[in-house]
């Protein structure tokens, strides 16, 4: 059965829920029913056995309400996922690490402009990454630890999301187009099982402006998801991917439940649904889990 999960931007009242039901009915989806996941906050609307095209129409019908709800249209089979793959920068953490690191080199504005264009999908990811890293040549590597301490913070709900999914046996992967120097401690803070990211090259305690090894880009993120699914015997129907930029689109499209989190327009268009208002615990509501069952 296809369901639409609705989460209020603050609270979800019966009027707003009724408006969502009416929007779906107006799109030609009949005999819908709604049930609370958590009264006053999140609800499911049962849409029946829809075709892929009809499910897309349901997403289109709800999009005009995106100023006051977060929502997801999905099949309710395998609802609690066995694998979560998440982007790091501006998803699991609140900042873009390369922009913050660039601030210590006095070039944040220059770097941030390139970062934004890359996230919008306007630049080739690898070319943009290598270009930005080259501008950091000579930066004292000690600035990484200072940046971690002073500027890197988990996004609200990140730890609860990972802990709660792990409580039912889910495997968790942090995969970042950023750097292992940040991804390793962030993965530990949030409780991820594994992490993948790019490696900053260093020499004599300074950044060389280069990278080591294979580049973690959009294709690599989807590859890692597929690889871990095969290794652990996880069905694609039991996968969740979340991210915010163009670099996350392949894994969002590959996952059964693909979520765009406070994301760029292209990522939203690729996802089953999106979160514009709530924190990362929205992904637990999307899996039918009320706050009373979250692991704090």
C-alpha atoms as an extended CHARMM CRD file, in Angstrom:
* protein
*
       296  EXT
         1         1  UNK       CA              0.0000000000        0.0000000000        0.0000000000  PROA      1               0.0000000000
         2         2  UNK       CA              1.1580000000        3.5160000000       -0.7880000000  PROA      2               0.0000000000
         3         3  UNK       CA              1.0380000000        5.9730000000        2.0940000000  PROA      3               0.0000000000
         4         4  UNK       CA              1.7220000000        9.6660000000        2.5020000000  PROA      4               0.0000000000
         5         5  UNK       CA              3.3150000000       10.6040000000        5.8170000000  PROA      5               0.0000000000
         6         6  UNK       CA              2.6310000000       14.1700000000        6.9220000000  PROA      6               0.0000000000
         7         7  UNK       CA              4.5770000000       16.0230000000        9.6380000000  PROA      7               0.0000000000
         8         8  UNK       CA              3.5650000000       19.4680000000       10.8350000000  PROA      8               0.0000000000
         9         9  UNK       CA              6.0910000000       22.2820000000       10.6190000000  PROA      9               0.0000000000
        10        10  UNK       CA              5.3350000000       22.8700000000       14.2830000000  PROA      10              0.0000000000
        11        11  UNK       CA              2.1920000000       20.9890000000       15.2150000000  PROA      11              0.0000000000
        12        12  UNK       CA             -0.1250000000       19.0750000000       12.9010000000  PROA      12              0.0000000000
        13        13  UNK       CA             -3.7700000000       19.8830000000       13.5650000000  PROA      13              0.0000000000
        14        14  UNK       CA             -6.8210000000       18.1390000000       12.1360000000  PROA      14              0.0000000000
        15        15  UNK       CA             -7.5140000000       21.0760000000        9.8040000000  PROA      15              0.0000000000
        16        16  UNK       CA             -4.1110000000       20.7960000000        8.1120000000  PROA      16              0.0000000000
        17        17  UNK       CA             -4.4130000000       17.0120000000        7.9510000000  PROA      17              0.0000000000
        18        18  UNK       CA             -7.8460000000       17.4160000000        6.3720000000  PROA      18              0.0000000000
        19        19  UNK       CA             -6.4140000000       19.8580000000        3.8510000000  PROA      19              0.0000000000
        20        20  UNK       CA             -3.8080000000       17.2720000000        2.8620000000  PROA      20              0.0000000000
        21        21  UNK       CA             -6.5150000000       14.6360000000        2.4230000000  PROA      21              0.0000000000
        22        22  UNK       CA             -8.5630000000       17.0350000000        0.2810000000  PROA      22              0.0000000000
        23        23  UNK       CA             -5.5280000000       17.8240000000       -1.8810000000  PROA      23              0.0000000000
        24        24  UNK       CA             -4.9900000000       14.1320000000       -2.5420000000  PROA      24              0.0000000000
        25        25  UNK       CA             -8.6540000000       13.5620000000       -3.3400000000  PROA      25              0.0000000000
        26        26  UNK       CA             -8.5890000000       16.5030000000       -5.7520000000  PROA      26              0.0000000000
        27        27  UNK       CA             -5.6910000000       14.7800000000       -7.5340000000  PROA      27              0.0000000000
        28        28  UNK       CA             -7.9540000000       11.8120000000       -8.2330000000  PROA      28              0.0000000000
        29        29  UNK       CA             -6.8620000000        9.6030000000       -5.3320000000  PROA      29              0.0000000000
        30        30  UNK       CA            -10.0250000000        8.2480000000       -3.7470000000  PROA      30              0.0000000000
        31        31  UNK       CA            -11.0690000000        6.4680000000       -0.5470000000  PROA      31              0.0000000000
        32        32  UNK       CA             -8.1320000000        7.7410000000        1.4960000000  PROA      32              0.0000000000
        33        33  UNK       CA             -7.9380000000        7.2510000000        5.2520000000  PROA      33              0.0000000000
        34        34  UNK       CA             -5.6950000000        8.8620000000        7.8500000000  PROA      34              0.0000000000
        35        35  UNK       CA             -4.1790000000        7.5800000000       11.0940000000  PROA      35              0.0000000000
        36        36  UNK       CA             -2.0500000000        9.3850000000       13.6500000000  PROA      36              0.0000000000
        37        37  UNK       CA              1.5410000000        8.2910000000       14.1560000000  PROA      37              0.0000000000
        38        38  UNK       CA              1.7200000000       10.8100000000       16.9710000000  PROA      38              0.0000000000
        39        39  UNK       CA             -1.3630000000       12.9150000000       17.5520000000  PROA      39              0.0000000000
        40        40  UNK       CA             -0.7750000000       16.5890000000       16.9190000000  PROA      40              0.0000000000
        41        41  UNK       CA              2.5450000000       16.0050000000       15.1360000000  PROA      41              0.0000000000
        42        42  UNK       CA              2.5800000000       13.3130000000       12.4330000000  PROA      42              0.0000000000
        43        43  UNK       CA              0.0770000000       11.1660000000       10.5610000000  PROA      43              0.0000000000
        44        44  UNK       CA             -0.1820000000        8.6210000000        7.7620000000  PROA      44              0.0000000000
        45        45  UNK       CA             -2.6660000000        8.9250000000        4.9180000000  PROA      45              0.0000000000
        46        46  UNK       CA             -3.4010000000        5.5470000000        3.3140000000  PROA      46              0.0000000000
        47        47  UNK       CA             -3.6570000000        5.9170000000       -0.4560000000  PROA      47              0.0000000000
        48        48  UNK       CA             -4.1980000000        2.3230000000       -1.5520000000  PROA      48              0.0000000000
        49        49  UNK       CA             -2.4030000000        0.4050000000       -4.2840000000  PROA      49              0.0000000000
        50        50  UNK       CA             -1.2680000000        3.1820000000       -6.5980000000  PROA      50              0.0000000000
        51        51  UNK       CA              0.8080000000        3.0020000000       -9.7520000000  PROA      51              0.0000000000
        52        52  UNK       CA              4.1850000000        4.7580000000       -9.8400000000  PROA      52              0.0000000000
        53        53  UNK       CA              2.5610000000        7.5330000000      -11.8610000000  PROA      53              0.0000000000
        54        54  UNK       CA             -0.2690000000        7.9400000000       -9.3470000000  PROA      54              0.0000000000
        55        55  UNK       CA              2.2380000000        8.0510000000       -6.4590000000  PROA      55              0.0000000000
        56        56  UNK       CA              4.0770000000       10.8340000000       -8.2960000000  PROA      56              0.0000000000
        57        57  UNK       CA              0.7570000000       12.6910000000       -8.6150000000  PROA      57              0.0000000000
        58        58  UNK       CA              0.3030000000       12.3520000000       -4.8450000000  PROA      58              0.0000000000
        59        59  UNK       CA              3.6750000000       14.0300000000       -4.2480000000  PROA      59              0.0000000000
        60        60  UNK       CA              2.7290000000       16.8040000000       -6.6860000000  PROA      60              0.0000000000
        61        61  UNK       CA             -0.6200000000       17.2960000000       -4.9430000000  PROA      61              0.0000000000
        62        62  UNK       CA              1.0250000000       17.7770000000       -1.5410000000  PROA      62              0.0000000000
        63        63  UNK       CA              3.8760000000       20.0270000000       -2.6920000000  PROA      63              0.0000000000
        64        64  UNK       CA              1.8080000000       23.2750000000       -2.4950000000  PROA      64              0.0000000000
        65        65  UNK       CA              1.4540000000       22.5780000000        1.2510000000  PROA      65              0.0000000000
        66        66  UNK       CA              5.2300000000       22.4200000000        1.7600000000  PROA      66              0.0000000000
        67        67  UNK       CA              5.2220000000       25.7800000000        3.5440000000  PROA      67              0.0000000000
        68        68  UNK       CA              3.5640000000       24.1250000000        6.5430000000  PROA      68              0.0000000000
        69        69  UNK       CA              4.2700000000       20.3870000000        6.3270000000  PROA      69              0.0000000000
        70        70  UNK       CA              7.0730000000       17.9480000000        5.6410000000  PROA      70              0.0000000000
        71        71  UNK       CA              5.8960000000       14.8820000000        3.7600000000  PROA      71              0.0000000000
        72        72  UNK       CA              6.8850000000       11.6330000000        2.1080000000  PROA      72              0.0000000000
        73        73  UNK       CA              5.0350000000        9.3480000000       -0.3110000000  PROA      73              0.0000000000
        74        74  UNK       CA              6.1650000000        5.7260000000       -0.0060000000  PROA      74              0.0000000000
        75        75  UNK       CA              5.2010000000        2.0660000000       -0.0580000000  PROA      75              0.0000000000
        76        76  UNK       CA              4.5760000000        0.8790000000        3.4930000000  PROA      76              0.0000000000
        77        77  UNK       CA              6.3110000000       -2.4690000000        2.9080000000  PROA      77              0.0000000000
        78        78  UNK       CA              9.6040000000       -2.7770000000        4.8430000000  PROA      78              0.0000000000
        79        79  UNK       CA              8.7220000000        0.4950000000        6.5360000000  PROA      79              0.0000000000
        80        80  UNK       CA             11.3800000000        0.3380000000        9.2340000000  PROA      80              0.0000000000
        81        81  UNK       CA             14.5710000000        0.3700000000        7.2310000000  PROA      81              0.0000000000
        82        82  UNK       CA             17.5690000000       -1.9080000000        7.7390000000  PROA      82              0.0000000000
        83        83  UNK       CA             20.1310000000        0.4380000000        6.1760000000  PROA      83              0.0000000000
        84        84  UNK       CA             20.5710000000        4.1990000000        6.4510000000  PROA      84              0.0000000000
        85        85  UNK       CA             23.1300000000        6.0040000000        4.3060000000  PROA      85              0.0000000000
        86        86  UNK       CA             23.5420000000        9.6870000000        5.0880000000  PROA      86              0.0000000000
        87        87  UNK       CA             25.4380000000       12.6530000000        3.7530000000  PROA      87              0.0000000000
        88        88  UNK       CA             27.4090000000       14.5870000000        6.3760000000  PROA      88              0.0000000000
        89        89  UNK       CA             27.7680000000       18.3150000000        5.6440000000  PROA      89              0.0000000000
        90        90  UNK       CA             24.5310000000       20.2840000000        6.1640000000  PROA      90              0.0000000000
        91        91  UNK       CA             22.7550000000       16.9900000000        6.8760000000  PROA      91              0.0000000000
        92        92  UNK       CA             24.2190000000       15.1610000000        9.8750000000  PROA      92              0.0000000000
        93        93  UNK       CA             26.1140000000       18.3010000000       10.8630000000  PROA      93              0.0000000000
        94        94  UNK       CA             24.9570000000       21.8930000000       10.5550000000  PROA      94              0.0000000000
        95        95  UNK       CA             27.8750000000       23.2810000000        8.5230000000  PROA      95              0.0000000000
        96        96  UNK       CA             29.9240000000       22.6990000000        5.3750000000  PROA      96              0.0000000000
        97        97  UNK       CA             33.3130000000       21.7040000000        6.7990000000  PROA      97              0.0000000000
        98        98  UNK       CA             35.3690000000       22.9090000000        3.8480000000  PROA      98              0.0000000000
        99        99  UNK       CA             33.8060000000       26.3690000000        4.1270000000  PROA      99              0.0000000000
       100       100  UNK       CA             34.5340000000       26.5620000000        7.8440000000  PROA      100             0.0000000000
       101       101  UNK       CA             38.0870000000       25.2950000000        7.3800000000  PROA      101             0.0000000000
       102       102  UNK       CA             38.6000000000       27.9010000000        4.6590000000  PROA      102             0.0000000000
       103       103  UNK       CA             37.6980000000       30.5910000000        7.1780000000  PROA      103             0.0000000000
       104       104  UNK       CA             40.9230000000       29.7980000000        9.0420000000  PROA      104             0.0000000000
       105       105  UNK       CA             42.7600000000       30.4800000000        5.7890000000  PROA      105             0.0000000000
       106       106  UNK       CA             40.8650000000       33.7370000000        5.2950000000  PROA      106             0.0000000000
       107       107  UNK       CA             39.1080000000       32.5770000000        2.1170000000  PROA      107             0.0000000000
       108       108  UNK       CA             35.7000000000       31.3980000000        3.3330000000  PROA      108             0.0000000000
       109       109  UNK       CA             33.6430000000       33.6030000000        0.9980000000  PROA      109             0.0000000000
       110       110  UNK       CA             35.5760000000       32.4160000000       -2.0430000000  PROA      110             0.0000000000
       111       111  UNK       CA             35.2850000000       28.7460000000       -1.0910000000  PROA      111             0.0000000000
       112       112  UNK       CA             31.6260000000       28.9780000000       -0.0190000000  PROA      112             0.0000000000
       113       113  UNK       CA             30.6110000000       30.3780000000       -3.3960000000  PROA      113             0.0000000000
       114       114  UNK       CA             32.1110000000       27.3510000000       -5.1430000000  PROA      114             0.0000000000
       115       115  UNK       CA             30.5470000000       24.9830000000       -2.5780000000  PROA      115             0.0000000000
       116       116  UNK       CA             27.0810000000       26.4100000000       -3.1870000000  PROA      116             0.0000000000
       117       117  UNK       CA             27.4200000000       26.1120000000       -6.9600000000  PROA      117             0.0000000000
       118       118  UNK       CA             28.5950000000       22.5010000000       -6.6410000000  PROA      118             0.0000000000
       119       119  UNK       CA             25.6930000000       21.6150000000       -4.3300000000  PROA      119             0.0000000000
       120       120  UNK       CA             23.2740000000       23.1230000000       -6.8300000000  PROA      120             0.0000000000
       121       121  UNK       CA             24.7740000000       20.8490000000       -9.4730000000  PROA      121             0.0000000000
       122       122  UNK       CA             26.1460000000       23.7660000000      -11.5020000000  PROA      122             0.0000000000
       123       123  UNK       CA             29.7700000000       22.5560000000      -11.3280000000  PROA      123             0.0000000000
       124       124  UNK       CA             31.4900000000       19.2140000000      -11.7950000000  PROA      124             0.0000000000
       125       125  UNK       CA             31.8730000000       17.8530000000       -8.2630000000  PROA      125             0.0000000000
       126       126  UNK       CA             35.4190000000       16.4940000000       -8.4800000000  PROA      126             0.0000000000
       127       127  UNK       CA             36.7260000000       19.5460000000      -10.3010000000  PROA      127             0.0000000000
       128       128  UNK       CA             35.1160000000       21.8580000000       -7.7330000000  PROA      128             0.0000000000
       129       129  UNK       CA             36.4310000000       19.7670000000       -4.8330000000  PROA      129             0.0000000000
       130       130  UNK       CA             40.0040000000       19.6610000000       -6.0850000000  PROA      130             0.0000000000
       131       131  UNK       CA             39.9010000000       23.3740000000       -6.8560000000  PROA      131             0.0000000000
       132       132  UNK       CA             38.7730000000       24.2680000000       -3.3480000000  PROA      132             0.0000000000
       133       133  UNK       CA             41.2560000000       21.9390000000       -1.6620000000  PROA      133             0.0000000000
       134       134  UNK       CA             44.0830000000       23.4410000000       -3.7280000000  PROA      134             0.0000000000
       135       135  UNK       CA             43.2560000000       26.8350000000       -2.2280000000  PROA      135             0.0000000000
       136       136  UNK       CA             43.9260000000       25.3840000000        1.2450000000  PROA      136             0.0000000000
       137       137  UNK       CA             47.5580000000       24.5800000000        0.4350000000  PROA      137             0.0000000000
       138       138  UNK       CA             49.8390000000       25.4260000000        3.3520000000  PROA      138             0.0000000000
       139       139  UNK       CA             47.1020000000       25.5780000000        5.9930000000  PROA      139             0.0000000000
       140       140  UNK       CA             48.2360000000       24.2140000000        9.3490000000  PROA      140             0.0000000000
       141       141  UNK       CA             46.5630000000       20.8140000000        9.8030000000  PROA      141             0.0000000000
       142       142  UNK       CA             46.0040000000       21.7080000000       13.4700000000  PROA      142             0.0000000000
       143       143  UNK       CA             43.2110000000       23.9770000000       12.2460000000  PROA      143             0.0000000000
       144       144  UNK       CA             41.1280000000       20.8720000000       11.5590000000  PROA      144             0.0000000000
       145       145  UNK       CA             40.8910000000       19.9910000000       15.2550000000  PROA      145             0.0000000000
       146       146  UNK       CA             40.1810000000       23.6180000000       16.1300000000  PROA      146             0.0000000000
       147       147  UNK       CA             37.4340000000       23.7160000000       13.5120000000  PROA      147             0.0000000000
       148       148  UNK       CA             35.9440000000       20.4910000000       14.8490000000  PROA      148             0.0000000000
       149       149  UNK       CA             35.9020000000       21.8170000000       18.3950000000  PROA      149             0.0000000000
       150       150  UNK       CA             34.6100000000       25.3000000000       17.6550000000  PROA      150             0.0000000000
       151       151  UNK       CA             32.2850000000       24.9100000000       14.6610000000  PROA      151             0.0000000000
       152       152  UNK       CA             31.1700000000       21.3570000000       13.9410000000  PROA      152             0.0000000000
       153       153  UNK       CA             27.8930000000       20.4310000000       15.6360000000  PROA      153             0.0000000000
       154       154  UNK       CA             25.4960000000       17.5620000000       15.0590000000  PROA      154             0.0000000000
       155       155  UNK       CA             22.2080000000       18.5140000000       13.4810000000  PROA      155             0.0000000000
       156       156  UNK       CA             19.3530000000       18.2000000000       16.0100000000  PROA      156             0.0000000000
       157       157  UNK       CA             17.9310000000       14.6960000000       15.8730000000  PROA      157             0.0000000000
       158       158  UNK       CA             21.0020000000       13.0870000000       14.2680000000  PROA      158             0.0000000000
       159       159  UNK       CA             22.0210000000       10.9840000000       17.2430000000  PROA      159             0.0000000000
       160       160  UNK       CA             18.4230000000       10.0240000000       18.0500000000  PROA      160             0.0000000000
       161       161  UNK       CA             17.8400000000        8.9390000000       14.4470000000  PROA      161             0.0000000000
       162       162  UNK       CA             20.9080000000        6.7150000000       14.2890000000  PROA      162             0.0000000000
       163       163  UNK       CA             20.4750000000        5.2510000000       17.7810000000  PROA      163             0.0000000000
       164       164  UNK       CA             16.7990000000        4.4740000000       17.2270000000  PROA      164             0.0000000000
       165       165  UNK       CA             17.3930000000        2.7550000000       13.8920000000  PROA      165             0.0000000000
       166       166  UNK       CA             20.2750000000        0.7590000000       15.3750000000  PROA      166             0.0000000000
       167       167  UNK       CA             17.9510000000       -0.3520000000       18.1960000000  PROA      167             0.0000000000
       168       168  UNK       CA             16.0550000000       -2.5140000000       15.6970000000  PROA      168             0.0000000000
       169       169  UNK       CA             19.2570000000       -3.7240000000       14.0330000000  PROA      169             0.0000000000
       170       170  UNK       CA             19.7140000000       -1.2470000000       11.1910000000  PROA      170             0.0000000000
       171       171  UNK       CA             23.1850000000       -0.6630000000        9.7510000000  PROA      171             0.0000000000
       172       172  UNK       CA             24.2930000000        2.9680000000        9.4690000000  PROA      172             0.0000000000
       173       173  UNK       CA             26.7510000000        4.5720000000        7.0490000000  PROA      173             0.0000000000
       174       174  UNK       CA             28.0140000000        8.1450000000        6.8960000000  PROA      174             0.0000000000
       175       175  UNK       CA             29.2320000000        8.9250000000        3.3810000000  PROA      175             0.0000000000
       176       176  UNK       CA             30.6380000000       12.3460000000        2.6340000000  PROA      176             0.0000000000
       177       177  UNK       CA             32.0950000000       14.2820000000       -0.2450000000  PROA      177             0.0000000000
       178       178  UNK       CA             34.0000000000       16.0560000000        2.5210000000  PROA      178             0.0000000000
       179       179  UNK       CA             36.9590000000       14.7440000000        4.4660000000  PROA      179             0.0000000000
       180       180  UNK       CA             37.8050000000       11.8080000000        6.7190000000  PROA      180             0.0000000000
       181       181  UNK       CA             39.3960000000       14.2100000000        9.2100000000  PROA      181             0.0000000000
       182       182  UNK       CA             35.8610000000       15.4110000000        9.9540000000  PROA      182             0.0000000000
       183       183  UNK       CA             33.8350000000       12.3150000000        9.0640000000  PROA      183             0.0000000000
       184       184  UNK       CA             35.6440000000       10.0370000000       11.5260000000  PROA      184             0.0000000000
       185       185  UNK       CA             34.8040000000       12.0610000000       14.6710000000  PROA      185             0.0000000000
       186       186  UNK       CA             31.3300000000       12.9630000000       13.3830000000  PROA      186             0.0000000000
       187       187  UNK       CA             30.5380000000        9.2900000000       12.7340000000  PROA      187             0.0000000000
       188       188  UNK       CA             31.6110000000        8.4920000000       16.2810000000  PROA      188             0.0000000000
       189       189  UNK       CA             29.5520000000       11.3290000000       17.7670000000  PROA      189             0.0000000000
       190       190  UNK       CA             26.3830000000       10.3120000000       15.9220000000  PROA      190             0.0000000000
       191       191  UNK       CA             26.8990000000        6.5620000000       16.3170000000  PROA      191             0.0000000000
       192       192  UNK       CA             27.3750000000        5.4630000000       12.7060000000  PROA      192             0.0000000000
       193       193  UNK       CA             28.7700000000        1.9920000000       12.0240000000  PROA      193             0.0000000000
       194       194  UNK       CA             30.9340000000        3.0910000000        9.0850000000  PROA      194             0.0000000000
       195       195  UNK       CA             32.0960000000        6.2230000000        7.3150000000  PROA      195             0.0000000000
       196       196  UNK       CA             33.5060000000        7.0620000000        3.8880000000  PROA      196             0.0000000000
       197       197  UNK       CA             35.0030000000       10.3970000000        2.8140000000  PROA      197             0.0000000000
       198       198  UNK       CA             37.8930000000       11.9880000000        0.9620000000  PROA      198             0.0000000000
       199       199  UNK       CA             41.4060000000       12.0790000000        2.4150000000  PROA      199             0.0000000000
       200       200  UNK       CA             43.2450000000       15.3740000000        2.7130000000  PROA      200             0.0000000000
       201       201  UNK       CA             46.9100000000       15.0430000000        1.8280000000  PROA      201             0.0000000000
       202       202  UNK       CA             49.2690000000       16.4220000000        4.4720000000  PROA      202             0.0000000000
       203       203  UNK       CA             53.0050000000       17.0010000000        4.6630000000  PROA      203             0.0000000000
       204       204  UNK       CA             55.0520000000       18.3350000000        7.5820000000  PROA      204             0.0000000000
       205       205  UNK       CA             51.8830000000       19.2250000000        9.4790000000  PROA      205             0.0000000000
       206       206  UNK       CA             50.3340000000       21.2690000000        6.6650000000  PROA      206             0.0000000000
       207       207  UNK       CA             47.7560000000       20.6300000000        3.9600000000  PROA      207             0.0000000000
       208       208  UNK       CA             49.4040000000       20.1550000000        0.5700000000  PROA      208             0.0000000000
       209       209  UNK       CA             46.3470000000       21.2400000000       -1.3830000000  PROA      209             0.0000000000
       210       210  UNK       CA             45.8800000000       17.7100000000       -2.6980000000  PROA      210             0.0000000000
       211       211  UNK       CA             43.7930000000       14.6210000000       -1.9960000000  PROA      211             0.0000000000
       212       212  UNK       CA             44.7560000000       10.9770000000       -1.5590000000  PROA      212             0.0000000000
       213       213  UNK       CA             42.9980000000        7.9890000000       -3.0770000000  PROA      213             0.0000000000
       214       214  UNK       CA             39.6480000000        7.6050000000       -4.7740000000  PROA      214             0.0000000000
       215       215  UNK       CA             37.2450000000       10.5440000000       -4.7760000000  PROA      215             0.0000000000
       216       216  UNK       CA             33.9780000000       10.0970000000       -2.8820000000  PROA      216             0.0000000000
       217       217  UNK       CA             31.5180000000       11.6800000000       -5.2950000000  PROA      217             0.0000000000
       218       218  UNK       CA             27.8680000000       11.1420000000       -6.2060000000  PROA      218             0.0000000000
       219       219  UNK       CA             28.4960000000        7.8400000000       -7.9970000000  PROA      219             0.0000000000
       220       220  UNK       CA             30.6960000000        6.5570000000       -5.1810000000  PROA      220             0.0000000000
       221       221  UNK       CA             27.9580000000        7.2500000000       -2.6290000000  PROA      221             0.0000000000
       222       222  UNK       CA             25.4690000000        5.1150000000       -4.5700000000  PROA      222             0.0000000000
       223       223  UNK       CA             28.1680000000        2.4710000000       -5.1100000000  PROA      223             0.0000000000
       224       224  UNK       CA             28.8100000000        2.2110000000       -1.3670000000  PROA      224             0.0000000000
       225       225  UNK       CA             25.0950000000        1.7750000000       -0.7050000000  PROA      225             0.0000000000
       226       226  UNK       CA             24.8480000000       -1.0110000000       -3.2890000000  PROA      226             0.0000000000
       227       227  UNK       CA             28.0340000000       -2.6730000000       -2.0010000000  PROA      227             0.0000000000
       228       228  UNK       CA             26.9070000000       -2.7400000000        1.6340000000  PROA      228             0.0000000000
       229       229  UNK       CA             23.4490000000       -3.9730000000        0.6340000000  PROA      229             0.0000000000
       230       230  UNK       CA             25.0710000000       -6.9190000000       -1.1510000000  PROA      230             0.0000000000
       231       231  UNK       CA             27.5080000000       -7.6640000000        1.6680000000  PROA      231             0.0000000000
       232       232  UNK       CA             24.8110000000       -7.6140000000        4.3620000000  PROA      232             0.0000000000
       233       233  UNK       CA             22.0170000000       -9.1540000000        2.2830000000  PROA      233             0.0000000000
       234       234  UNK       CA             19.7620000000       -6.1170000000        2.6690000000  PROA      234             0.0000000000
       235       235  UNK       CA             16.8360000000       -5.7510000000        0.2680000000  PROA      235             0.0000000000
       236       236  UNK       CA             16.6590000000       -2.4500000000       -1.5800000000  PROA      236             0.0000000000
       237       237  UNK       CA             13.1320000000       -2.0300000000       -0.1860000000  PROA      237             0.0000000000
       238       238  UNK       CA             14.7140000000       -1.7270000000        3.2500000000  PROA      238             0.0000000000
       239       239  UNK       CA             17.0690000000        1.1800000000        2.4750000000  PROA      239             0.0000000000
       240       240  UNK       CA             17.0120000000        4.8640000000        3.3850000000  PROA      240             0.0000000000
       241       241  UNK       CA             19.2350000000        7.6280000000        2.0210000000  PROA      241             0.0000000000
       242       242  UNK       CA             19.2580000000       11.2580000000        3.1050000000  PROA      242             0.0000000000
       243       243  UNK       CA             21.1490000000       14.2700000000        1.8270000000  PROA      243             0.0000000000
       244       244  UNK       CA             20.8370000000       17.8670000000        0.7260000000  PROA      244             0.0000000000
       245       245  UNK       CA             22.7900000000       18.4630000000       -2.4780000000  PROA      245             0.0000000000
       246       246  UNK       CA             23.2010000000       17.3970000000       -6.0910000000  PROA      246             0.0000000000
       247       247  UNK       CA             26.0060000000       15.0810000000       -4.9790000000  PROA      247             0.0000000000
       248       248  UNK       CA             23.4260000000       13.0410000000       -3.0380000000  PROA      248             0.0000000000
       249       249  UNK       CA             20.9360000000       12.5390000000       -5.8820000000  PROA      249             0.0000000000
       250       250  UNK       CA             22.1360000000        9.1040000000       -7.1120000000  PROA      250             0.0000000000
       251       251  UNK       CA             21.9080000000        7.5370000000       -3.6480000000  PROA      251             0.0000000000
       252       252  UNK       CA             18.5850000000        9.2730000000       -2.9430000000  PROA      252             0.0000000000
       253       253  UNK       CA             17.1850000000        7.8730000000       -6.1860000000  PROA      253             0.0000000000
       254       254  UNK       CA             18.6950000000        4.4290000000       -5.5610000000  PROA      254             0.0000000000
       255       255  UNK       CA             17.2820000000        4.0450000000       -2.0500000000  PROA      255             0.0000000000
       256       256  UNK       CA             13.7420000000        2.8600000000       -1.4970000000  PROA      256             0.0000000000
       257       257  UNK       CA             13.1980000000        5.7860000000        0.8580000000  PROA      257             0.0000000000
       258       258  UNK       CA             15.0790000000        8.8100000000       -0.4490000000  PROA      258             0.0000000000
       259       259  UNK       CA             14.7870000000       11.9770000000        1.6190000000  PROA      259             0.0000000000
       260       260  UNK       CA             15.9710000000       15.4850000000        0.7700000000  PROA      260             0.0000000000
       261       261  UNK       CA             16.8540000000       17.2560000000        4.0300000000  PROA      261             0.0000000000
       262       262  UNK       CA             16.6960000000       21.0850000000        3.9840000000  PROA      262             0.0000000000
       263       263  UNK       CA             17.9350000000       20.5320000000        0.4790000000  PROA      263             0.0000000000
       264       264  UNK       CA             18.6140000000       22.1480000000       -2.8590000000  PROA      264             0.0000000000
       265       265  UNK       CA             15.7670000000       22.0340000000       -5.4310000000  PROA      265             0.0000000000
       266       266  UNK       CA             17.3520000000       19.3060000000       -7.5610000000  PROA      266             0.0000000000
       267       267  UNK       CA             17.7070000000       17.0160000000       -4.5510000000  PROA      267             0.0000000000
       268       268  UNK       CA             14.0860000000       17.6480000000       -3.5520000000  PROA      268             0.0000000000
       269       269  UNK       CA             12.9050000000       16.7760000000       -7.0600000000  PROA      269             0.0000000000
       270       270  UNK       CA             14.7630000000       13.4450000000       -6.9040000000  PROA      270             0.0000000000
       271       271  UNK       CA             13.4470000000       12.3950000000       -3.4860000000  PROA      271             0.0000000000
       272       272  UNK       CA             10.3230000000       10.5330000000       -2.3550000000  PROA      272             0.0000000000
       273       273  UNK       CA              9.7590000000       13.3980000000        0.0240000000  PROA      273             0.0000000000
       274       274  UNK       CA             11.5110000000       16.2000000000        1.7890000000  PROA      274             0.0000000000
       275       275  UNK       CA             12.1030000000       17.8450000000        5.1430000000  PROA      275             0.0000000000
       276       276  UNK       CA             12.0880000000       21.6420000000        5.1460000000  PROA      276             0.0000000000
       277       277  UNK       CA             10.8560000000       22.3750000000        8.6600000000  PROA      277             0.0000000000
       278       278  UNK       CA             11.7180000000       19.5990000000       11.1190000000  PROA      278             0.0000000000
       279       279  UNK       CA             14.9720000000       18.0990000000       12.3410000000  PROA      279             0.0000000000
       280       280  UNK       CA             16.3020000000       14.6410000000       11.5140000000  PROA      280             0.0000000000
       281       281  UNK       CA             13.7740000000       12.9000000000       13.7640000000  PROA      281             0.0000000000
       282       282  UNK       CA             11.3570000000       13.4700000000       10.8760000000  PROA      282             0.0000000000
       283       283  UNK       CA             12.9530000000       10.3890000000        9.3140000000  PROA      283             0.0000000000
       284       284  UNK       CA             11.6870000000        8.3460000000       12.2620000000  PROA      284             0.0000000000
       285       285  UNK       CA              8.1370000000        9.6000000000       11.7430000000  PROA      285             0.0000000000
       286       286  UNK       CA              8.5260000000        8.6650000000        8.0690000000  PROA      286             0.0000000000
       287       287  UNK       CA              9.2440000000        5.1310000000        9.3100000000  PROA      287             0.0000000000
       288       288  UNK       CA              6.1400000000        5.1730000000       11.5050000000  PROA      288             0.0000000000
       289       289  UNK       CA              7.9990000000        5.6030000000       14.8020000000  PROA      289             0.0000000000
       290       290  UNK       CA              6.4430000000        7.9490000000       17.4220000000  PROA      290             0.0000000000
       291       291  UNK       CA              8.6670000000        9.9160000000       19.7940000000  PROA      291             0.0000000000
       292       292  UNK       CA              7.7600000000        7.5850000000       22.6710000000  PROA      292             0.0000000000
       293       293  UNK       CA              9.8300000000        4.8810000000       20.9280000000  PROA      293             0.0000000000
       294       294  UNK       CA             12.9100000000        6.9940000000       20.1610000000  PROA      294             0.0000000000
       295       295  UNK       CA             16.2630000000        6.1750000000       21.7410000000  PROA      295             0.0000000000
       296       296  UNK       CA             17.5620000000        9.2910000000       23.4820000000  PROA      296             0.0000000000
